[in-house]
Amino acid sequence: MATLFHPPLTAFSASNKLHFPSPISARKGDFFVVRSDARMNHLLSRGTHKSRTQKLLTNAVATKADSSTSSQTGHELLLFEALREGLEEEMERDPRVCVMGEDVGHYGGSYKVTKGLAPKFGDLRVLDTPIAENAFTGMGIGAAMTGLRPIVEGMNMGFLLLAFNQISNNCGMLHYTSGGQFKIPIVIRGPGGVGRQLGAEHSQRLESYFQSIPGIQMVACSTPYNAKGLMKAAIRSENPVILFEHVLLYNLKERIPDEEYVLSLEEAEMVRPGDHVTILTYSRMRYHVMQAAKTLVNKGYDPEVIDIRSLKPFDLYTIGNSVKKTHRVLIVEECMRTGGIGASLTASITENFNDYLDAPIICLSSQDVPTPYAGTLEEWTVVQPAQIVAAVEQLCQ
């Protein structure tokens, strides 16, 4: 049974509002519980209004089960706890693994991903740094060159723009420019995305910024299960990996296995098999898509939902097999439309599978505007479930 939980204390939140991994803004008097399979329970409403979710999903029938690998055995964790568990296991397994960043030590990180690691592993392996992203990212790259396996946390992914030179000119290129003499096994991770009214500078989606850097892999987690598995895989990789975490998904709860597991950094996840249209998405938009899927099934459509997870490189094997089956593609992303992940994915599908398409690819992306602070305006800038439903109906005409 789902339980109502409170988010961890953060360096940014001064209020006591609950923040939900749902695209629906909570109204006064409403309490929601959101599970990783996009099930939403409306526990209590003191008002007379109906939520947008209820309007969208009126009389919806059940969708096919989410193919997430969670089971009845194992233990339940929130997503930020799953990240911590994966990180802790790798630090126990490999003494070369270390963490550095602002407030990652005894404070436990701005979203508590590193909570409890400093007392256990010491200040040299969990290193608090000054507020100087360019400096400590460069230090992490240098540490990786000498044989360590550092994890660099950006308190917010937007702050890592200050370290863009280190990430592009050094992190991504040193293996090549050194003639293979150096490997850079570093993980760069942190929260990003839209949805907590943090303003334009703290609500950025930087996937589009980093995707063009040669030599770097990018993955985005969306459930506690794949958050832990991708974290462990990223730490073990010999390549530099950027792990994108969404600020609204940290409090997502899921049961994950007790036994150890490591996921592939280059594989997509089949979330919902279907026949009529392929919907490609990742991160928070997975839940917008799954909410829309309930309405689509009620309307007689059978969408196939794929969480691409690997943003660079794309898993064109899984994506291609789906396109060959459905012949229609909808891409749903929170990244910006111009030069975003959706644009690159559209190009890849067109180049490789154009002969299998029966309709033009539709890409739903965020608007090319700075994210507004006001909650209602913030919602307008990102894709909502109703838009996904309309796009699928257009594709399947």
ZAFI-852740 format. One line per 5 residues: number of its first residue (from 1); for each residue z, x negated, y of C-alpha. Coordinates in nm, 4 decimals, decimal comma, always signed. Layout:
// residues N
NUM> Z X Y | ...
//
This chain:
// residues 397
1> +0,0000 +0,0000 +0,0000 | -0,0929 -0,1376 +0,3395 | +0,1920 -0,2204 +0,5728 | +0,1964 -0,2349 +0,9494 | +0,2375 -0,5909 +1,0692
6> +0,2789 -0,7630 +1,4018 | +0,0582 -1,0481 +1,5213 | +0,2041 -1,3966 +1,5566 | +0,3276 -1,5014 +1,8974 | +0,0525 -1,6728 +2,0889
11> +0,0290 -1,8957 +2,3895 | -0,1970 -1,6390 +2,5571 | -0,0280 -1,3044 +2,4939 | +0,2399 -1,1978 +2,7358 | +0,2471 -0,8340 +2,6295
16> +0,3792 -0,6638 +2,3192 | +0,0534 -0,4837 +2,2428 | -0,0648 -0,4729 +1,8859 | -0,4033 -0,6367 +1,8437 | -0,6237 -0,5051 +1,5706
21> -0,9076 -0,6638 +1,3724 | -1,0942 -0,3395 +1,4321 | -1,3703 -0,2782 +1,6859 | -1,1790 +0,0298 +1,7970 | -0,9435 -0,0141 +2,0894
26> -0,5989 +0,1311 +2,0210 | -0,4897 +0,4106 +2,2510 | -0,1333 +0,4875 +2,3424 | +0,0428 +0,6599 +2,0562 | -0,2034 +0,5442 +1,7894
31> -0,1188 +0,3131 +1,5016 | -0,3752 +0,1721 +1,2633 | -0,3663 -0,0434 +0,9559 | -0,6868 -0,2282 +0,8770 | -0,7557 -0,3881 +0,5411
36> -1,0160 -0,6518 +0,4629 | -1,2443 -0,3949 +0,2969 | -1,2662 -0,2133 +0,6330 | -1,0477 +0,0761 +0,5217 | -0,8612 +0,2149 +0,8226
41> -0,5594 +0,4417 +0,7916 | -0,4714 +0,6474 +1,0976 | -0,0960 +0,6556 +1,0505 | +0,0219 +0,8399 +1,3570 | -0,1291 +1,0027 +1,6630
46> +0,0784 +1,1664 +1,9317 | -0,2267 +1,2642 +2,1385 | -0,4757 +1,5439 +2,0902 | -0,7865 +1,3248 +2,1059 | -0,9876 +1,1989 +1,8118
51> -1,0625 +0,8297 +1,7734 | -1,4201 +0,7032 +1,7825 | -1,3809 +0,6045 +1,4189 | -1,2993 +0,9610 +1,3196 | -1,5976 +1,0939 +1,5152
56> -1,8320 +0,8449 +1,3569 | -1,7109 +0,8908 +1,0006 | -1,6639 +1,2672 +0,9857 | -1,7033 +1,3880 +0,6263 | -1,8230 +1,0414 +0,5189
61> -1,8335 +0,9775 +0,1476 | -1,7027 +0,6581 -0,0043 | -1,9237 +0,3524 -0,0057 | -1,9689 +0,1210 -0,2990 | -1,6711 -0,1045 -0,3455
66> -1,6510 -0,4203 -0,1368 | -1,7364 -0,7026 -0,3721 | -1,4640 -0,9249 -0,2320 | -1,2985 -1,1242 -0,5059 | -0,9501 -0,9985 -0,4285
71> -0,7700 -0,8501 -0,7278 | -0,4500 -0,6772 -0,8218 | -0,2985 -1,0083 -0,9241 | -0,2122 -1,2844 -0,6805 | -0,0308 -1,2595 -0,3494
76> -0,0983 -1,0895 -0,0178 | -0,1539 -1,2992 +0,2932 | -0,2678 -1,2444 +0,6463 | -0,5785 -1,4412 +0,7388 | -0,3916 -1,6972 +0,9502
81> -0,1471 -1,7466 +0,6616 | -0,4381 -1,7992 +0,4206 | -0,5774 -2,0696 +0,6482 | -0,2350 -2,2341 +0,6553 | -0,1982 -2,2134 +0,2775
86> -0,5354 -2,3803 +0,2247 | -0,4518 -2,6494 +0,4779 | -0,1086 -2,7116 +0,3256 | -0,2495 -2,7387 -0,0273 | -0,5039 -2,9959 +0,0849
91> -0,2409 -3,1968 +0,2721 | -0,0294 -3,2036 -0,0436 | -0,3271 -3,3029 -0,2574 | -0,4722 -3,5727 -0,0301 | -0,2524 -3,7950 +0,1930
96> -0,5584 -3,8729 +0,4096 | -0,5631 -3,5170 +0,5481 | -0,4058 -3,4855 +0,8914 | -0,4009 -3,2332 +1,1762 | -0,4250 -3,2888 +1,5500
101> -0,4454 -3,0665 +1,8531 | -0,2477 -2,8992 +2,1289 | +0,0819 -2,7471 +2,0093 | -0,0124 -2,7798 +1,6404 | +0,3143 -2,9568 +1,5592
106> +0,6595 -2,8079 +1,5981 | +0,5286 -2,5051 +1,7894 | +0,3062 -2,4261 +1,4909 | -0,0223 -2,3714 +1,6737 | -0,1149 -2,1039 +1,9247
111> -0,1853 -1,8594 +1,6387 | +0,0664 -2,0117 +1,3928 | -0,1930 -2,1542 +1,1533 | -0,0007 -2,4847 +1,1383 | +0,3493 -2,3377 +1,1478
116> +0,5926 -2,5317 +0,9283 | +0,3594 -2,8229 +0,8586 | +0,5176 -3,0719 +1,1028 | +0,8671 -3,0613 +0,9447 | +0,7106 -3,0950 +0,5989
121> +0,4540 -3,3691 +0,6612 | +0,5884 -3,5447 +0,9707 | +0,4647 -3,6070 +1,3226 | +0,2030 -3,8637 +1,2216 | +0,0144 -3,6210 +0,9974
126> +0,0617 -3,3204 +1,2273 | +0,0013 -3,4714 +1,5672 | +0,0644 -3,2913 +1,8954 | -0,1866 -3,4073 +2,1549 | -0,2153 -3,3870 +2,5333
131> -0,4364 -3,1178 +2,6858 | -0,7434 -3,3396 +2,6601 | -1,0015 -3,2000 +2,4180 | -1,2561 -3,4756 +2,4729 | -0,9932 -3,7406 +2,3990
136> -0,8322 -3,5989 +2,0861 | -1,1638 -3,4826 +1,9385 | -1,2932 -3,8375 +1,9829 | -0,9743 -3,9693 +1,8257 | -1,0298 -3,7392 +1,5271
141> -1,3871 -3,8623 +1,4868 | -1,2645 -4,2216 +1,4992 | -0,9972 -4,1417 +1,2406 | -1,2631 -3,9925 +1,0128 | -1,4714 -4,3101 +1,0479
146> -1,1772 -4,5170 +0,9215 | -1,1273 -4,3031 +0,6098 | -0,8914 -4,0242 +0,7143 | -0,9817 -3,6548 +0,6868 | -0,8659 -3,5012 +1,0148
151> -0,8590 -3,1345 +1,1107 | -0,8976 -3,0902 +1,4862 | -0,7745 -2,7567 +1,6233 | -0,9094 -2,6214 +1,9467 | -0,6476 -2,3884 +2,0944
156> -0,9494 -2,1794 +2,1887 | -1,3047 -2,2611 +2,0829 | -1,4154 -2,2371 +2,4449 | -1,2027 -2,5402 +2,5254 | -1,4094 -2,7491 +2,2852
161> -1,6930 -2,7421 +2,5358 | -1,4935 -3,0183 +2,7019 | -1,5510 -3,2215 +2,3839 | -1,9180 -3,1331 +2,3432 | -2,0332 -3,4909 +2,3969
166> -1,8028 -3,6158 +2,1207 | -1,9128 -3,3403 +1,8832 | -2,2861 -3,3801 +1,9471 | -2,3439 -3,7496 +2,0179 | -2,0773 -3,8872 +1,7858
171> -1,9586 -3,6350 +1,5262 | -2,3034 -3,5143 +1,4286 | -2,5013 -3,8350 +1,4644 | -2,2848 -4,1345 +1,3683 | -2,3624 -4,1156 +0,9963
176> -2,7314 -4,1452 +1,0802 | -2,7128 -4,3885 +1,3722 | -2,4856 -4,6225 +1,1734 | -2,7410 -4,6374 +0,8938 | -2,5010 -4,4593 +0,6603
181> -2,2179 -4,7079 +0,7165 | -1,9850 -4,4345 +0,8434 | -1,9056 -4,0884 +0,7140 | -1,7413 -3,8315 +0,9408 | -1,5366 -3,5998 +0,7122
186> -1,3808 -3,3997 +0,9942 | -1,3059 -3,0278 +1,0308 | -1,3142 -2,8746 +1,3781 | -1,1635 -2,5278 +1,3859 | -1,0029 -2,2716 +1,6116
191> -1,0029 -1,9117 +1,7383 | -1,2849 -1,7541 +1,9336 | -1,4665 -1,4269 +1,9802 | -1,4303 -1,1119 +2,1853 | -1,1720 -0,8365 +2,1730
196> -0,8366 -0,9324 +2,3226 | -0,9150 -0,9051 +2,6938 | -0,8800 -1,2787 +2,7409 | -1,1506 -1,2973 +3,0061 | -1,4892 -1,4667 +3,0058
201> -1,3753 -1,8278 +2,9548 | -1,1516 -1,7389 +2,6597 | -1,3868 -1,4930 +2,4860 | -1,6821 -1,7156 +2,4067 | -1,8854 -1,7253 +2,0884
206> -1,9968 -2,0851 +2,0590 | -2,1974 -2,0666 +1,7382 | -2,5182 -2,0764 +1,9428 | -2,4010 -2,3867 +2,1300 | -2,3314 -2,5940 +1,8187
211> -2,6063 -2,4782 +1,5825 | -2,8661 -2,7155 +1,7246 | -2,6567 -3,0312 +1,6704 | -2,8043 -3,2383 +1,3844 | -2,5683 -3,3413 +1,1073
216> -2,3090 -3,0626 +1,1459 | -2,2335 -2,7729 +0,9122 | -2,0972 -2,4414 +1,0442 | -1,9114 -2,1668 +0,8584 | -1,7372 -1,8490 +0,9737
221> -1,4509 -1,6878 +0,7816 | -1,4027 -1,3119 +0,7729 | -1,1368 -1,2400 +0,5072 | -0,8157 -1,4142 +0,3973 | -0,9876 -1,4992 +0,0672
226> -1,2857 -1,6756 +0,2188 | -1,0745 -1,8240 +0,4999 | -0,8673 -2,0202 +0,2500 | -1,1626 -2,1099 +0,0282 | -1,3774 -2,2266 +0,3185
231> -1,0914 -2,4240 +0,4720 | -1,0383 -2,6170 +0,1483 | -1,4110 -2,6758 +0,1049 | -1,4494 -2,7959 +0,4634 | -1,1645 -3,0458 +0,4253
236> -1,3169 -3,1858 +0,1056 | -1,6681 -3,2113 +0,2505 | -1,8081 -3,5511 +0,3458 | -1,9859 -3,3867 +0,6397 | -1,8422 -3,2722 +0,9732
241> -1,7753 -2,8991 +0,9521 | -1,7033 -2,6500 +1,2302 | -1,4977 -2,3544 +1,1032 | -1,5161 -2,0482 +1,3270 | -1,2200 -1,8096 +1,3189
246> -1,2126 -1,4783 +1,5043 | -0,9089 -1,4024 +1,7147 | -0,9069 -1,0357 +1,6020 | -0,9097 -1,1175 +1,2308 | -0,5958 -1,3324 +1,2100
251> -0,3813 -1,0330 +1,1129 | -0,6167 -0,9079 +0,8425 | -0,4312 -0,8716 +0,5113 | -0,5741 -0,9243 +0,1630 | -0,4542 -1,0143 -0,1851
256> -0,5817 -1,3566 -0,2898 | -0,5527 -1,5369 -0,6258 | -0,2497 -1,7484 -0,7130 | -0,4688 -2,0082 -0,8812 | -0,6562 -2,2654 -0,6762
261> -1,0134 -2,1936 -0,5699 | -1,2665 -2,3612 -0,3411 | -1,5730 -2,1818 -0,2022 | -1,9159 -2,3241 -0,1290 | -1,9941 -2,4064 +0,2325
266> -2,3561 -2,3006 +0,1836 | -2,3339 -1,9627 +0,0105 | -2,3437 -1,6129 +0,1545 | -2,1265 -1,3313 +0,0159 | -2,2703 -1,0067 -0,1165
271> -2,0311 -0,7541 +0,0352 | -2,2088 -0,4336 -0,0679 | -2,5182 -0,4124 -0,2910 | -2,7817 -0,1629 -0,1803 | -3,1531 -0,0828 -0,1887
276> -3,2739 +0,0549 +0,1456 | -3,2035 -0,2143 +0,4062 | -3,0495 -0,5628 +0,4196 | -2,7770 -0,5967 +0,6831 | -2,6881 -0,9585 +0,7589
281> -2,3686 -1,0234 +0,9491 | -2,0628 -1,2496 +0,9705 | -1,7087 -1,2750 +1,1074 | -1,5724 -0,9675 +1,2892 | -1,9040 -0,7816 +1,2777
286> -1,8623 -0,7501 +0,8996 | -1,6100 -0,4738 +0,9690 | -1,8285 -0,2963 +1,2239 | -2,1047 -0,2981 +0,9632 | -1,8785 -0,1659 +0,6865
291> -1,7597 +0,1174 +0,9107 | -2,1205 +0,2042 +0,9878 | -2,2059 +0,1828 +0,6155 | -1,9759 +0,4760 +0,5408 | -2,1669 +0,6949 +0,7826
296> -2,5011 +0,5655 +0,6534 | -2,4119 +0,6502 +0,2933 | -2,3119 +0,9975 +0,4055 | -2,6578 +1,0296 +0,5631 | -2,8288 +0,9268 +0,2394
301> -2,8944 +0,5589 +0,3059 | -2,8013 +0,2751 +0,0701 | -2,7514 -0,0398 +0,2821 | -2,7045 -0,3851 +0,1332 | -2,4454 -0,5811 +0,3335
306> -2,4354 -0,9614 +0,3226 | -2,1766 -1,1762 +0,4994 | -2,3831 -1,4893 +0,5590 | -2,0656 -1,7044 +0,6060 | -2,2698 -2,0254 +0,6263
311> -2,4134 -2,0349 +0,9784 | -2,5752 -2,3719 +0,9209 | -2,7504 -2,4043 +0,6835 | -2,8412 -2,0431 +0,5968 | -2,8236 -1,9329 +0,2337
316> -3,1907 -1,8387 +0,2150 | -3,1698 -1,7892 -0,1619 | -2,9292 -1,4938 -0,1351 | -3,0914 -1,3647 +0,1825 | -3,4434 -1,3971 +0,0406
321> -3,3622 -1,2114 -0,2806 | -3,2192 -0,9266 -0,0750 | -3,5224 -0,9104 +0,1537 | -3,7539 -0,9009 -0,1491 | -3,5578 -0,6000 -0,2775
326> -3,5084 -0,3927 +0,0402 | -3,8043 -0,5063 +0,2560 | -3,6086 -0,4300 +0,5747 | -3,3641 -0,6471 +0,7686 | -3,1004 -0,5708 +1,0297
331> -2,8980 -0,8586 +1,1758 | -2,5644 -0,7765 +1,3394 | -2,3822 -1,0507 +1,5271 | -2,1276 -1,0996 +1,8019 | -2,3110 -1,4096 +1,9239
336> -2,5275 -1,3909 +2,2357 | -2,8808 -1,2608 +2,1912 | -3,0588 -1,5507 +2,3597 | -3,0612 -1,8518 +2,1290 | -2,7982 -1,6993 +1,9005
341> -2,7489 -1,7138 +1,5247 | -2,9519 -1,3931 +1,4949 | -3,2492 -1,5547 +1,6684 | -3,2423 -1,8508 +1,4292 | -3,1958 -1,6223 +1,1300
346> -3,4871 -1,4035 +1,2409 | -3,7083 -1,7102 +1,2650 | -3,6055 -1,8339 +0,9187 | -3,6709 -1,4970 +0,7540 | -4,0048 -1,4573 +0,9285
351> -4,1163 -1,8054 +0,8240 | -4,0115 -1,7682 +0,4604 | -4,0258 -1,3983 +0,3710 | -4,2597 -1,2315 +0,6187 | -4,4892 -1,0988 +0,3428
356> -4,1990 -0,8981 +0,1963 | -4,1122 -0,7155 +0,5205 | -4,2202 -0,3536 +0,5645 | -4,0792 -0,3307 +0,9197 | -4,0004 -0,5687 +1,2049
361> -3,6583 -0,7363 +1,1893 | -3,4028 -0,5770 +1,4220 | -3,1294 -0,7972 +1,5679 | -2,8225 -0,6426 +1,7320 | -2,6382 -0,9020 +1,9423
366> -2,3934 -0,9232 +2,2288 | -2,5284 -0,8788 +2,5775 | -2,6158 -1,1937 +2,7704 | -2,3342 -1,1509 +3,0208 | -1,9939 -1,3152 +3,0690
371> -1,7362 -1,1128 +2,8778 | -1,5587 -0,8741 +3,1189 | -1,1796 -0,8641 +3,1299 | -1,1559 -0,4828 +3,1376 | -1,1221 -0,3492 +2,7839
376> -1,3801 -0,0713 +2,8150 | -1,6368 -0,3072 +2,9643 | -1,5552 -0,5721 +2,7055 | -1,6396 -0,3207 +2,4308 | -1,9748 -0,2454 +2,5937
381> -2,0841 -0,6083 +2,5625 | -2,0619 -0,6200 +2,1802 | -2,2309 -0,4189 +1,9051 | -2,0536 -0,0992 +1,7956 | -2,0864 +0,0889 +1,4627
386> -2,2876 +0,3762 +1,6126 | -2,5563 +0,1300 +1,7231 | -2,5773 -0,0051 +1,3677 | -2,6267 +0,3452 +1,2287 | -2,9047 +0,4151 +1,4805
391> -3,0786 +0,0849 +1,4026 | -3,0801 +0,1518 +1,0269 | -3,2218 +0,5009 +1,0827 | -3,4954 +0,3479 +1,2969 | -3,5762 +0,0835 +1,0326
396> -3,5928 +0,3320 +0,7474 | -3,8159 +0,5916 +0,9165
//
